[in-house]
């Protein structure tokens, strides 16, 4: 029996997130585990009169690439990949892994090389309409320490696919976040404090972006790019970072004049340092984000959801988003989360803006 929430999520992605029009070419990328959502998106696109192009692969192909790939596979994008990116009008990407640790044994240097090679193509896609979402699989449910049924409820609740009018729900979030952005207009110094953390940065003349489901689904955050050389202090992250099949835990970073000068982790520290050495921009902050999604309160080891947890902030090492005014360039964009719900605070130009995860009026 089909889940009506899947059809509802497809409608959100097609009609709200990327606002597809007749005649557009829209790519859908996923593993075969997400077949029901891929099919629902395909049908919704056809109803509008768009041209859906599906790339639905078996789980495990990326693992095979790192096992058997030759040097040119990591250092050169194909003509087909370049053409697909150039000709697509919009894209829907669906995370749908059946084993989130499949790449835990992959060579981090190969991972860094491939990321750097594909970054120009990603940059082209980011200039067009795009959305990233997740289809609930048993692997994600296990990471979240939930049953599959409970995890499905969590995912569809976080995306508001359970609502009678999910678009109205996302529009309400947009309005709430507009209020926060107005309060931050003209701000200079942001200070973040909490257990093991005292970090300052300038956002002077930078732009805060309202993320309300048009690129990430789910969403619920406001974000900007800090002044690249302004970050000073220390941050101790509360949750592990899951990246490229690895879990990096106990991350502590020290910044001076915007650059990470000390980095440590209690788990997979070598991988952390390999990513920081990817290129010069990887040691600078490209993003400061503030999570606002009240339907996401549990950490599930997936950054698409975790960075939106209401009452947290996330700081991304690497590439800035140009729309914020940020200018940092890197093949890396790596979000790390600080929980402020228990003993944390955000100060804006010395005034309390948020305490214990709740905004101060």
C-alpha positions as CSV (number, residue, x, y, z in Angstrom):
1,X,0.0,0.0,0.0
2,X,1.5,3.4,-1.0
3,X,2.3,5.9,1.7
4,X,0.4,9.2,1.0
5,X,3.2,11.1,2.7
6,X,5.6,10.1,-0.2
7,X,3.2,11.6,-2.7
8,X,2.9,14.7,-0.6
9,X,6.7,15.1,-0.3
10,X,7.0,14.8,-4.1
11,X,4.4,17.6,-4.5
12,X,6.4,19.8,-2.1
13,X,9.7,19.1,-3.9
14,X,8.3,19.8,-7.4
15,X,5.7,22.5,-6.7
16,X,7.2,24.4,-3.8
17,X,11.0,23.8,-3.5
18,X,11.9,24.2,-7.2
19,X,8.6,25.5,-8.7
20,X,8.8,23.4,-11.9
21,X,7.2,24.9,-15.0
22,X,6.1,23.2,-18.2
23,X,8.9,22.3,-20.6
24,X,11.7,22.3,-18.0
25,X,14.2,19.4,-17.9
26,X,14.5,18.2,-14.3
27,X,17.0,15.5,-13.2
28,X,16.2,13.1,-10.3
29,X,19.1,11.4,-8.7
30,X,18.8,8.6,-6.1
31,X,19.6,5.0,-5.4
32,X,17.0,2.3,-6.2
33,X,16.0,2.3,-2.5
34,X,14.0,5.5,-3.1
35,X,12.1,4.1,-6.0
36,X,8.7,5.1,-4.6
37,X,9.7,8.7,-4.1
38,X,11.5,8.8,-7.5
39,X,8.3,7.5,-9.1
40,X,6.1,10.0,-7.3
41,X,8.4,12.9,-8.4
42,X,8.4,11.5,-12.0
43,X,4.6,11.4,-12.1
44,X,4.3,14.9,-10.6
45,X,6.7,16.3,-13.2
46,X,4.8,14.7,-16.0
47,X,1.5,16.2,-14.8
48,X,3.1,19.7,-15.0
49,X,4.5,19.0,-18.5
50,X,8.2,18.9,-17.5
51,X,10.8,16.5,-18.8
52,X,12.0,14.2,-16.0
53,X,15.4,12.6,-16.4
54,X,16.0,9.8,-13.9
55,X,19.4,8.6,-12.6
56,X,18.5,5.8,-10.2
57,X,21.5,3.6,-9.3
58,X,22.0,0.5,-7.2
59,X,23.4,1.1,-3.7
60,X,27.1,0.4,-3.5
61,X,28.3,1.9,-6.8
62,X,30.3,4.6,-5.0
63,X,32.1,2.0,-2.9
64,X,33.1,0.2,-6.1
65,X,34.4,3.5,-7.5
66,X,36.9,3.9,-4.6
67,X,37.9,0.3,-4.8
68,X,38.5,0.0,-8.6
69,X,38.7,3.6,-9.9
70,X,41.8,4.6,-11.7
71,X,43.5,8.1,-11.2
72,X,41.5,9.7,-14.0
73,X,38.2,8.7,-12.4
74,X,39.0,11.0,-9.5
75,X,40.7,13.8,-11.4
76,X,38.5,14.4,-14.5
77,X,34.8,14.9,-15.0
78,X,33.3,13.2,-18.0
79,X,31.8,15.0,-21.0
80,X,28.5,13.3,-20.2
81,X,28.5,14.7,-16.6
82,X,29.3,18.2,-17.9
83,X,26.5,18.0,-20.5
84,X,23.9,16.8,-18.0
85,X,24.7,19.6,-15.6
86,X,24.7,22.2,-18.4
87,X,21.4,21.1,-20.0
88,X,19.4,20.5,-16.9
89,X,17.0,23.3,-15.8
90,X,16.6,22.0,-12.2
91,X,17.6,19.0,-10.1
92,X,16.1,16.9,-7.3
93,X,18.7,14.8,-5.4
94,X,17.4,12.2,-2.9
95,X,19.7,10.8,-0.3
96,X,18.8,7.1,0.0
97,X,21.7,5.0,1.2
98,X,21.2,1.5,2.4
99,X,24.6,1.5,4.3
100,X,25.8,4.8,5.6
101,X,29.2,3.3,6.5
102,X,29.9,1.9,3.0
103,X,32.7,4.3,2.4
104,X,34.3,4.1,5.9
105,X,37.3,2.2,4.3
106,X,37.7,4.5,1.3
107,X,40.9,6.4,0.8
108,X,40.3,10.0,2.1
109,X,42.8,11.4,-0.4
110,X,40.7,9.9,-3.2
111,X,37.6,11.4,-1.6
112,X,39.2,14.8,-1.4
113,X,40.4,14.6,-5.0
114,X,36.9,13.6,-6.3
115,X,35.3,16.3,-4.3
116,X,37.6,18.9,-5.8
117,X,37.0,17.6,-9.3
118,X,33.2,17.7,-9.0
119,X,33.0,21.1,-7.3
120,X,32.9,23.1,-10.6
121,X,29.9,21.0,-11.7
122,X,28.2,21.4,-8.3
123,X,28.7,25.1,-8.6
124,X,26.8,25.1,-12.0
125,X,23.9,23.2,-10.4
126,X,23.8,25.6,-7.5
127,X,23.1,28.4,-9.9
128,X,19.9,26.7,-11.0
129,X,16.8,25.5,-9.2
130,X,17.7,22.5,-7.0
131,X,16.6,20.6,-3.9
132,X,18.1,18.0,-1.7
133,X,16.0,15.6,0.4
134,X,16.2,12.2,2.1
135,X,14.2,9.0,1.6
136,X,13.9,7.0,4.9
137,X,15.8,3.8,4.7
138,X,16.7,1.2,7.4
139,X,20.3,2.5,7.4
140,X,19.3,6.0,8.3
141,X,16.9,4.7,10.9
142,X,19.7,2.6,12.5
143,X,21.9,5.7,12.6
144,X,19.1,7.6,14.3
145,X,18.5,4.7,16.7
146,X,14.9,4.4,15.6
147,X,12.7,1.8,14.1
148,X,12.0,2.3,10.4
149,X,8.4,3.3,11.1
150,X,9.4,5.8,13.8
151,X,12.1,7.2,11.4
152,X,9.5,7.6,8.6
153,X,7.3,9.5,11.0
154,X,10.3,11.7,11.9
155,X,11.3,12.5,8.3
156,X,7.8,13.2,7.1
157,X,7.1,15.3,10.2
158,X,10.3,17.3,9.6
159,X,9.3,18.0,6.0
160,X,5.7,18.8,6.9
161,X,4.5,16.2,4.5
162,X,2.1,15.2,7.2
163,X,0.3,18.5,7.0
164,X,-2.9,19.1,5.1
165,X,-1.3,22.2,3.6
166,X,2.5,21.7,3.8
167,X,3.2,24.8,1.7
168,X,1.4,27.0,4.2
169,X,3.5,25.5,7.0
170,X,6.7,26.3,5.1
171,X,5.5,29.8,4.4
172,X,4.8,30.3,8.1
173,X,8.4,29.3,8.8
174,X,9.7,31.8,6.2
175,X,7.8,34.6,7.9
176,X,9.2,33.7,11.4
177,X,12.7,33.6,10.0
178,X,12.2,37.0,8.3
179,X,11.6,38.5,11.7
180,X,14.9,37.0,13.0
181,X,16.8,38.4,9.9
182,X,15.3,41.8,10.5
183,X,16.6,41.7,14.0
184,X,20.1,40.9,12.7
185,X,20.2,43.6,10.1
186,X,23.2,45.9,10.6
187,X,24.8,43.5,13.1
188,X,28.6,43.3,13.4
189,X,29.9,40.9,16.1
190,X,28.4,37.5,16.8
191,X,29.6,35.7,19.9
192,X,28.7,32.0,20.6
193,X,29.3,30.6,24.1
194,X,28.7,27.3,25.6
195,X,30.5,24.3,27.2
196,X,34.0,24.3,25.8
197,X,33.1,27.2,23.4
198,X,33.8,30.9,23.2
199,X,33.9,32.0,19.6
200,X,33.6,35.5,18.0
201,X,33.2,36.5,14.4
202,X,32.1,39.6,12.4
203,X,29.1,39.5,10.0
204,X,29.4,43.2,9.2
205,X,27.7,44.0,5.9
206,X,27.0,40.2,5.3
207,X,23.6,39.0,4.3
208,X,21.5,36.5,6.3
209,X,19.6,34.1,4.0
210,X,16.2,32.7,4.9
211,X,16.2,28.9,4.2
212,X,12.6,27.8,4.3
213,X,12.6,24.6,2.1
214,X,13.5,25.8,-1.3
215,X,16.8,24.0,-1.5
216,X,17.0,21.7,1.5
217,X,14.0,19.6,2.4
218,X,13.6,19.7,5.3
219,X,14.9,23.2,6.1
220,X,14.5,25.7,8.8
221,X,17.5,27.9,9.3
222,X,19.0,31.3,8.7
223,X,22.6,31.5,7.6
224,X,25.3,33.9,6.5
225,X,29.0,33.9,5.7
226,X,31.2,35.4,8.4
227,X,34.0,37.8,7.6
228,X,36.8,35.4,6.6
229,X,39.6,36.7,8.8
230,X,37.4,37.7,11.8
231,X,36.9,34.4,13.5
232,X,38.6,34.1,16.9
233,X,38.3,31.6,19.7
234,X,37.5,28.0,20.3
235,X,34.6,25.7,19.6
236,X,33.9,22.3,21.0
237,X,31.2,20.5,18.9
238,X,28.6,18.4,20.7
239,X,27.7,15.9,18.0
240,X,29.8,13.7,15.7
241,X,30.1,14.7,12.1
242,X,29.2,12.0,9.5
243,X,31.1,12.5,6.3
244,X,31.9,10.2,3.4
245,X,31.1,7.1,5.4
246,X,33.1,8.1,8.5
247,X,32.0,9.4,11.9
248,X,34.3,12.1,13.3
249,X,33.6,12.7,17.0
250,X,34.9,15.0,19.7
251,X,35.9,17.8,17.3
252,X,37.6,20.8,18.8
253,X,38.8,23.7,16.7
254,X,40.8,26.8,17.6
255,X,40.7,29.8,15.3
256,X,43.1,32.7,15.0
257,X,42.5,35.5,12.4
258,X,39.9,33.3,10.8
259,X,42.1,30.2,10.3
260,X,42.0,26.9,12.1
261,X,45.3,26.7,13.9
262,X,44.5,23.7,16.1
263,X,42.2,20.8,15.3
264,X,41.6,17.6,17.3
265,X,39.0,14.8,17.4
266,X,38.5,11.8,19.7
267,X,37.6,9.7,16.7
268,X,38.9,9.8,13.1
269,X,41.2,12.8,13.8
270,X,43.4,11.9,10.7
271,X,40.4,12.2,8.4
272,X,39.5,15.6,10.0
273,X,43.0,16.9,9.3
274,X,43.1,15.5,5.8
275,X,39.9,17.5,5.0
276,X,41.4,20.6,6.5
277,X,44.5,20.2,4.3
278,X,42.3,19.9,1.1
279,X,43.0,23.5,0.1
280,X,43.8,26.9,1.8
281,X,40.1,27.7,2.1
282,X,39.2,24.6,4.0
283,X,40.6,26.0,7.3
284,X,38.3,29.1,7.2
285,X,34.6,29.3,8.1
286,X,32.3,29.7,5.1
287,X,29.0,29.7,7.0
288,X,27.3,30.4,10.2
289,X,23.8,28.9,10.5
290,X,21.1,29.1,13.1
291,X,18.7,26.1,13.2
292,X,15.0,26.9,13.8
293,X,13.0,23.7,12.8
294,X,10.9,22.9,15.9
295,X,9.9,19.5,14.4
296,X,13.6,18.5,14.5
297,X,14.8,18.0,18.1
298,X,16.7,14.7,17.8
299,X,20.2,14.3,16.4
300,X,20.1,11.5,13.8
301,X,23.7,11.7,12.3
302,X,22.5,13.3,9.1
303,X,23.5,16.9,8.5
304,X,20.5,17.6,6.3
305,X,18.3,17.3,9.4
306,X,20.8,17.9,12.2
307,X,21.8,21.4,11.1
308,X,18.2,22.4,11.3
309,X,17.6,21.4,14.9
310,X,15.8,24.2,16.6
311,X,18.2,25.6,19.3
312,X,21.5,24.7,17.6
313,X,24.0,26.6,15.4
314,X,26.2,25.1,12.7
315,X,29.5,26.4,11.4
316,X,30.7,25.2,8.0
317,X,34.4,24.9,7.2
318,X,35.2,25.8,3.6
319,X,33.2,27.3,0.7
320,X,31.1,30.3,1.3
321,X,27.7,30.9,-0.3
322,X,28.2,34.0,-2.5
323,X,24.7,35.2,-1.9
324,X,25.7,35.9,1.7
325,X,28.6,38.1,0.6
326,X,31.1,35.4,1.6
327,X,34.2,35.1,-0.5
328,X,35.9,32.0,0.9
329,X,36.7,29.4,-1.8
330,X,37.2,25.7,-1.2
331,X,36.3,22.3,-2.5
332,X,35.1,21.6,1.1
333,X,31.8,22.7,2.7
334,X,31.6,20.8,6.0
335,X,28.9,21.6,8.5
336,X,29.6,21.0,12.2
337,X,26.9,21.4,14.9
338,X,27.0,23.1,18.3
339,X,24.0,22.5,20.6
340,X,23.0,25.6,22.6
341,X,19.9,24.2,24.2
342,X,21.6,23.4,27.5
343,X,23.8,26.3,28.7
344,X,24.6,28.0,25.4
345,X,23.9,31.5,24.2
346,X,24.3,33.8,21.2
347,X,25.2,37.4,21.6
348,X,24.8,40.0,18.9
349,X,26.9,43.1,19.4
350,X,27.0,42.3,23.1
351,X,23.2,41.8,23.5
352,X,21.7,38.5,24.3
353,X,19.9,37.1,21.1
354,X,19.4,33.5,22.1
355,X,19.7,31.6,25.4
356,X,19.4,27.8,25.9
357,X,18.2,27.5,22.4
358,X,15.3,30.0,22.7
359,X,15.3,33.4,21.1
360,X,15.1,36.3,23.5
361,X,12.5,38.9,22.6
